[in-house]
């Protein structure tokens, strides 16, 4: 077992520089890190929205939020608004906030369900601070508000920001295109990357961030791919940028169309737009027309077409290679999990770093964590499709297709008992499952009766006080764009 000292990151982009930033900030004095990238290969840049784990990641590696936001044209994100997903004309919000106040006996939705039987429960979203702030277009992140948030950012600028961050912490960057990969004839490990300019780069541990191709994990080591397109049939996306907005909403928009869905992500200086579609049900030109017909503002870039297959590597860590980013798999950007998966993969590698040599037991442990989390995210994304009630052929197909047993259990449990849960490996919290289940129209038959333990007048008083507290807090917040200016990350021009 050869001790691991030299780490080689193959590929830059968002995933590569996330890996470099994480390793250099946490293990920099213990290992040597080199990143190999070609200036000719750009960042895919679809995932311009993130989830709240991003803030924890930045605290971990030591990123100044205001500097990061200025450098990446970032704005704040409180959740995602879904339009036309359950049925045409319907709208719901998946916010990042806590809904109501739960007890050890059961979560808030059981009290809310009971209140509805009494005739005054209202909507579940009425009891979420972040959701109400998002609907009002407001934001603040001071200690008084204690808001749970994420970011919208420019993925290309974010990769550049992390490159500077990493190089300041000792990461060595080599410019070049990988032409060939040399293997160790004894153990089948990767030993060298041979670049087109004649440079040879040797290492002990290789991190594959070469995108969909997976030059190391797939090309050199032949690790297969687990195809999930039978559950998630979207396989293409158009992406285009439009001019910026005066009023910057603090949330992402996801709008469902006949055989596609559209994203709208507001940055400081522009808006990221895209249309994810299934080529079996609509053509590339039809999809592009749908996108251009539904964007707001003038285009400031030419539309780009991206092709993908949903799924994951059968092994994320194999021999002396760890795949991250698109090289490890792809889940469509419906819930903005792409950047998170790179961050958690790099963080987990820090926790399980093979200082004493590459060990199969350690690899298995790492891969088990990866599989558990990715499978759970997969189920959460499928949930949006399988509960739809639309009539178009695509939506009928995804509503009637088979789904993973793990998701089938969640849906059956929720519809019969109103119980949502978060396992150890689950990324999404109970509040997230609640919002999407109900937003997509899940028909709930029963709930925990703990609400009957409270006198009706007392329960109603508690609900009214919670709503009033949320309303007061939201009323006191500035508009999102105004806060960005106050925070010093958006110019007054």
Helices and strands as residue ranges (DSSP letters): E 6-10, H 13-27, E 32-37, H 53-61, H 65-72, E 75-77, E 79-83, E 91-95, H 108-117, G 124-127, H 129-135, E 150-152, H 155-167, E 172-175, E 178-183, E 190-195, E 200-202, E 205-208, G 211-213, I 215-220, E 225-227, E 236-243, E 252-256, E 260-266, E 270-277, H 284-294, E 304-307, E 311-313, E 317-318, E 321-323, G 325-328, E 329-330, G 333-335, H 338-351, H 360-386, H 393-400, H 405-417, H 430-439, G 449-453, H 456-476, H 480-486
